[in-house]
Amino acid sequence: MIETGRDCDEVVTQLAATSRALDRAGFKILASGLKQCLAGEAGAAETARAEAELEHLFLSLA
């Protein structure tokens, strides 16, 4: 974008959006991994609740 002469605000906006998308994807992967860890330790209902809470927490950090 810079090489093609796009405005700096457009470049920064795209970088921020890309960074946020990568962060959210990483947190989603972490939440899925934690879900697998919790699955062996709790019942299905407890695991679903814990997964939802962890996913919400991770995504709120992104």
N, CA, C and O atoms as CSV, one atom per row, in Angstrom:
chain,resi,resn,atom,element,x,y,z
A,1,MET,N,N,0.825,-1.192,0.000
A,1,MET,CA,C,0.000,0.000,0.000
A,1,MET,C,C,0.867,1.252,0.000
A,1,MET,O,O,0.559,2.234,-0.675
A,2,ILE,N,N,1.942,1.206,0.758
A,2,ILE,CA,C,2.837,2.352,0.808
A,2,ILE,C,C,3.492,2.558,-0.553
A,2,ILE,O,O,3.605,3.684,-1.037
A,3,GLU,N,N,3.922,1.459,-1.162
A,3,GLU,CA,C,4.585,1.542,-2.465
A,3,GLU,C,C,3.661,2.072,-3.551
A,3,GLU,O,O,4.124,2.664,-4.526
A,4,THR,N,N,2.363,1.866,-3.393
A,4,THR,CA,C,1.418,2.346,-4.404
A,4,THR,C,C,0.909,3.746,-4.101
A,4,THR,O,O,0.087,4.288,-4.840
A,5,GLY,N,N,1.405,4.339,-2.998
A,5,GLY,CA,C,1.059,5.720,-2.693
A,5,GLY,C,C,-0.220,5.926,-1.914
A,5,GLY,O,O,-0.780,7.022,-1.926
A,6,ARG,N,N,-0.697,4.886,-1.231
A,6,ARG,CA,C,-1.929,5.025,-0.439
A,6,ARG,C,C,-1.672,5.937,0.746
A,6,ARG,O,O,-0.539,6.073,1.208
A,7,ASP,N,N,-2.741,6.562,1.233
A,7,ASP,CA,C,-2.634,7.458,2.391
A,7,ASP,C,C,-2.180,6.681,3.618
A,7,ASP,O,O,-2.501,5.504,3.781
A,8,CYS,N,N,-1.423,7.365,4.481
A,8,CYS,CA,C,-0.909,6.738,5.703
A,8,CYS,C,C,-2.035,6.233,6.597
A,8,CYS,O,O,-1.908,5.172,7.208
A,9,ASP,N,N,-3.144,6.984,6.681
A,9,ASP,CA,C,-4.238,6.539,7.546
A,9,ASP,C,C,-4.851,5.238,7.043
A,9,ASP,O,O,-5.300,4.421,7.847
A,10,GLU,N,N,-4.879,5.031,5.732
A,10,GLU,CA,C,-5.377,3.766,5.183
A,10,GLU,C,C,-4.439,2.615,5.542
A,10,GLU,O,O,-4.886,1.521,5.887
A,11,VAL,N,N,-3.140,2.874,5.455
A,11,VAL,CA,C,-2.149,1.849,5.776
A,11,VAL,C,C,-2.255,1.457,7.247
A,11,VAL,O,O,-2.266,0.271,7.574
A,12,VAL,N,N,-2.333,2.444,8.128
A,12,VAL,CA,C,-2.421,2.166,9.561
A,12,VAL,C,C,-3.712,1.424,9.885
A,12,VAL,O,O,-3.703,0.501,10.699
A,13,THR,N,N,-4.810,1.808,9.266
A,13,THR,CA,C,-6.091,1.135,9.488
A,13,THR,C,C,-6.001,-0.334,9.090
A,13,THR,O,O,-6.484,-1.205,9.814
A,14,GLN,N,N,-5.389,-0.612,7.951
A,14,GLN,CA,C,-5.258,-1.994,7.494
A,14,GLN,C,C,-4.327,-2.800,8.400
A,14,GLN,O,O,-4.594,-3.966,8.689
A,15,LEU,N,N,-3.240,-2.178,8.842
A,15,LEU,CA,C,-2.333,-2.871,9.762
A,15,LEU,C,C,-3.026,-3.193,11.075
A,15,LEU,O,O,-2.865,-4.289,11.614
A,16,ALA,N,N,-3.792,-2.250,11.590
A,16,ALA,CA,C,-4.507,-2.481,12.848
A,16,ALA,C,C,-5.532,-3.601,12.694
A,16,ALA,O,O,-5.660,-4.455,13.572
A,17,ALA,N,N,-6.254,-3.597,11.589
A,17,ALA,CA,C,-7.259,-4.637,11.357
A,17,ALA,C,C,-6.611,-6.010,11.232
A,17,ALA,O,O,-7.122,-6.996,11.763
A,18,THR,N,N,-5.488,-6.069,10.529
A,18,THR,CA,C,-4.774,-7.337,10.365
A,18,THR,C,C,-4.244,-7.841,11.703
A,18,THR,O,O,-4.362,-9.024,12.022
A,19,SER,N,N,-3.668,-6.946,12.468
A,19,SER,CA,C,-3.136,-7.316,13.777
A,19,SER,C,C,-4.234,-7.843,14.685
A,19,SER,O,O,-4.053,-8.853,15.364
A,20,ARG,N,N,-5.368,-7.165,14.698
A,20,ARG,CA,C,-6.484,-7.595,15.534
A,20,ARG,C,C,-7.002,-8.968,15.100
A,20,ARG,O,O,-7.303,-9.816,15.940
A,21,ALA,N,N,-7.103,-9.181,13.798
A,21,ALA,CA,C,-7.584,-10.472,13.292
A,21,ALA,C,C,-6.633,-11.603,13.691
A,21,ALA,O,O,-7.080,-12.681,14.080
A,22,LEU,N,N,-5.332,-11.360,13.597
A,22,LEU,CA,C,-4.355,-12.385,13.996
A,22,LEU,C,C,-4.414,-12.649,15.494
A,22,LEU,O,O,-4.335,-13.798,15.926
A,23,ASP,N,N,-4.552,-11.596,16.284
A,23,ASP,CA,C,-4.678,-11.772,17.732
A,23,ASP,C,C,-5.906,-12.604,18.077
A,23,ASP,O,O,-5.828,-13.523,18.891
A,24,ARG,N,N,-7.027,-12.285,17.464
A,24,ARG,CA,C,-8.261,-13.013,17.744
A,24,ARG,C,C,-8.136,-14.483,17.333
A,24,ARG,O,O,-8.623,-15.369,18.035
A,25,ALA,N,N,-7.488,-14.736,16.205
A,25,ALA,CA,C,-7.291,-16.118,15.761
A,25,ALA,C,C,-6.409,-16.872,16.760
A,25,ALA,O,O,-6.682,-18.025,17.094
A,26,GLY,N,N,-5.360,-16.216,17.229
A,26,GLY,CA,C,-4.481,-16.852,18.216
A,26,GLY,C,C,-5.202,-17.160,19.507
A,26,GLY,O,O,-5.033,-18.241,20.070
A,27,PHE,N,N,-6.007,-16.222,19.986
A,27,PHE,CA,C,-6.760,-16.455,21.212
A,27,PHE,C,C,-7.795,-17.562,21.025
A,27,PHE,O,O,-8.050,-18.334,21.950
A,28,LYS,N,N,-8.385,-17.644,19.850
A,28,LYS,CA,C,-9.352,-18.708,19.571
A,28,LYS,C,C,-8.653,-20.069,19.621
A,28,LYS,O,O,-9.206,-21.036,20.147
A,29,ILE,N,N,-7.447,-20.139,19.076
A,29,ILE,CA,C,-6.677,-21.384,19.115
A,29,ILE,C,C,-6.344,-21.755,20.554
A,29,ILE,O,O,-6.460,-22.920,20.937
A,30,LEU,N,N,-5.932,-20.777,21.352
A,30,LEU,CA,C,-5.637,-21.043,22.761
A,30,LEU,C,C,-6.873,-21.531,23.499
A,30,LEU,O,O,-6.796,-22.471,24.290
A,31,ALA,N,N,-8.005,-20.899,23.247
A,31,ALA,CA,C,-9.241,-21.305,23.909
A,31,ALA,C,C,-9.603,-22.741,23.539
A,31,ALA,O,O,-10.068,-23.504,24.387
A,32,SER,N,N,-9.391,-23.109,22.284
A,32,SER,CA,C,-9.685,-24.476,21.851
A,32,SER,C,C,-8.761,-25.474,22.541
A,32,SER,O,O,-9.191,-26.558,22.935
A,33,GLY,N,N,-7.494,-25.105,22.686
A,33,GLY,CA,C,-6.544,-25.982,23.379
A,33,GLY,C,C,-6.914,-26.163,24.838
A,33,GLY,O,O,-6.836,-27.269,25.373
A,34,LEU,N,N,-7.319,-25.073,25.486
A,34,LEU,CA,C,-7.741,-25.173,26.881
A,34,LEU,C,C,-9.001,-26.012,27.010
A,34,LEU,O,O,-9.179,-26.732,27.993
A,35,LYS,N,N,-9.866,-25.917,26.025
A,35,LYS,CA,C,-11.087,-26.736,26.036
A,35,LYS,C,C,-10.722,-28.210,26.079
A,35,LYS,O,O,-11.321,-28.983,26.827
A,36,GLN,N,N,-9.735,-28.599,25.276
A,36,GLN,CA,C,-9.310,-29.996,25.259
A,36,GLN,C,C,-8.743,-30.410,26.607
A,36,GLN,O,O,-8.968,-31.531,27.062
A,37,CYS,N,N,-8.007,-29.506,27.246
A,37,CYS,CA,C,-7.457,-29.810,28.569
A,37,CYS,C,C,-8.574,-29.978,29.594
A,37,CYS,O,O,-8.534,-30.886,30.423
A,38,LEU,N,N,-9.562,-29.104,29.530
A,38,LEU,CA,C,-10.658,-29.159,30.486
A,38,LEU,C,C,-11.571,-30.355,30.263
A,38,LEU,O,O,-12.194,-30.845,31.204
A,39,ALA,N,N,-11.655,-30.824,29.029
A,39,ALA,CA,C,-12.562,-31.918,28.698
A,39,ALA,C,C,-12.242,-33.173,29.505
A,39,ALA,O,O,-13.146,-33.936,29.846
A,40,GLY,N,N,-10.995,-33.388,29.804
A,40,GLY,CA,C,-10.619,-34.563,30.564
A,40,GLY,C,C,-10.839,-34.404,32.055
A,40,GLY,O,O,-10.777,-35.385,32.796
A,41,GLU,N,N,-11.098,-33.174,32.512
A,41,GLU,CA,C,-11.185,-32.913,33.943
A,41,GLU,C,C,-12.601,-32.657,34.461
A,41,GLU,O,O,-12.821,-32.707,35.671
A,42,ALA,N,N,-13.547,-32.390,33.597
A,42,ALA,CA,C,-14.884,-32.015,34.053
A,42,ALA,C,C,-15.940,-32.670,33.179
A,42,ALA,O,O,-15.641,-33.253,32.137
A,43,GLY,N,N,-17.177,-32.558,33.628
A,43,GLY,CA,C,-18.294,-33.056,32.852
A,43,GLY,C,C,-18.581,-32.153,31.663
A,43,GLY,O,O,-18.022,-31.061,31.557
A,44,ALA,N,N,-19.442,-32.601,30.778
A,44,ALA,CA,C,-19.731,-31.867,29.550
A,44,ALA,C,C,-20.314,-30.480,29.820
A,44,ALA,O,O,-19.913,-29.509,29.178
A,45,ALA,N,N,-21.238,-30.375,30.745
A,45,ALA,CA,C,-21.863,-29.075,31.030
A,45,ALA,C,C,-20.846,-28.098,31.607
A,45,ALA,O,O,-20.813,-26.928,31.226
A,46,GLU,N,N,-20.028,-28.578,32.516
A,46,GLU,CA,C,-18.999,-27.729,33.128
A,46,GLU,C,C,-17.965,-27.307,32.086
A,46,GLU,O,O,-17.510,-26.163,32.082
A,47,THR,N,N,-17.599,-28.233,31.206
A,47,THR,CA,C,-16.629,-27.920,30.161
A,47,THR,C,C,-17.169,-26.855,29.222
A,47,THR,O,O,-16.440,-25.931,28.861
A,48,ALA,N,N,-18.421,-26.963,28.820
A,48,ALA,CA,C,-19.022,-25.979,27.913
A,48,ALA,C,C,-19.042,-24.596,28.553
A,48,ALA,O,O,-18.748,-23.603,27.888
A,49,ARG,N,N,-19.384,-24.521,29.830
A,49,ARG,CA,C,-19.419,-23.240,30.534
A,49,ARG,C,C,-18.018,-22.655,30.638
A,49,ARG,O,O,-17.816,-21.471,30.368
A,50,ALA,N,N,-17.052,-23.479,31.029
A,50,ALA,CA,C,-15.671,-23.024,31.171
A,50,ALA,C,C,-15.101,-22.583,29.828
A,50,ALA,O,O,-14.387,-21.583,29.744
A,51,GLU,N,N,-15.422,-23.336,28.780
A,51,GLU,CA,C,-14.949,-22.971,27.442
A,51,GLU,C,C,-15.494,-21.610,27.026
A,51,GLU,O,O,-14.753,-20.764,26.524
A,52,ALA,N,N,-16.771,-21.405,27.232
A,52,ALA,CA,C,-17.381,-20.126,26.854
A,52,ALA,C,C,-16.760,-18.969,27.622
A,52,ALA,O,O,-16.504,-17.910,27.050
A,53,GLU,N,N,-16.515,-19.165,28.914
A,53,GLU,CA,C,-15.900,-18.122,29.732
A,53,GLU,C,C,-14.476,-17.825,29.285
A,53,GLU,O,O,-14.091,-16.662,29.159
A,54,LEU,N,N,-13.691,-18.876,29.044
A,54,LEU,CA,C,-12.311,-18.683,28.603
A,54,LEU,C,C,-12.249,-18.011,27.239
A,54,LEU,O,O,-11.433,-17.114,27.022
A,55,GLU,N,N,-13.105,-18.439,26.323
A,55,GLU,CA,C,-13.119,-17.839,25.002
A,55,GLU,C,C,-13.471,-16.363,25.096
A,55,GLU,O,O,-12.853,-15.530,24.433
A,56,HIS,N,N,-14.452,-16.040,25.910
A,56,HIS,CA,C,-14.852,-14.646,26.098
A,56,HIS,C,C,-13.682,-13.828,26.655
A,56,HIS,O,O,-13.420,-12.720,26.187
A,57,LEU,N,N,-12.990,-14.367,27.640
A,57,LEU,CA,C,-11.853,-13.663,28.228
A,57,LEU,C,C,-10.735,-13.448,27.231
A,57,LEU,O,O,-10.192,-12.348,27.134
A,58,PHE,N,N,-10.387,-14.483,26.490
A,58,PHE,CA,C,-9.329,-14.334,25.503
A,58,PHE,C,C,-9.703,-13.328,24.431
A,58,PHE,O,O,-8.889,-12.483,24.060
A,59,LEU,N,N,-10.931,-13.412,23.929
A,59,LEU,CA,C,-11.339,-12.503,22.862
A,59,LEU,C,C,-11.461,-11.066,23.362
A,59,LEU,O,O,-11.314,-10.130,22.577
A,60,SER,N,N,-11.724,-10.876,24.646
A,60,SER,CA,C,-11.798,-9.514,25.182
A,60,SER,C,C,-10.410,-8.892,25.254
A,60,SER,O,O,-10.283,-7.668,25.283
A,61,LEU,N,N,-9.370,-9.718,25.283
A,61,LEU,CA,C,-7.999,-9.205,25.291
A,61,LEU,C,C,-7.547,-8.755,23.910
A,61,LEU,O,O,-6.652,-7.919,23.779
A,62,ALA,N,N,-8.171,-9.315,22.885
A,62,ALA,CA,C,-7.747,-9.015,21.514
A,62,ALA,C,C,-8.151,-7.636,21.068
A,62,ALA,O,O,-7.862,-7.244,19.937
